[in-house]
Amino acid sequence: MVRRKRDSSRPRAPAGGAAALVGARLRQVRAARGLSQSQIGAPYYGRQAISAVELGRSLPSLRMLCHLARRLGVSVRELIPADLPAEKGIAATH
């Protein structure tokens, strides 16, 4: 497997804002269930990907949110805080 260097021109989610809120909520739900990052990510997402979301460094895709919600036994809506600010790429429908 060839590892590609991260494209620095690719935008990253800002620290804070929606990414931080979603990440904090994910960590809260995961910790309450006593699961590790590896457990909730398996088999599709690695610990590093889950960590990046929890730290607010990246926003999860809808596919990732669905997977995580299923692994945690919650709805996707439960992983998205009600006070989520509107940001590019995120549509809050509460």
Summary of the structure (lengths in Angstrom):
residues: 94
radius of gyration: 13.3
end to end distance: 41.8
largest distance: 41.8
contacts: 224
relative contact order: 0.19
helix: 47%
strand: 2%
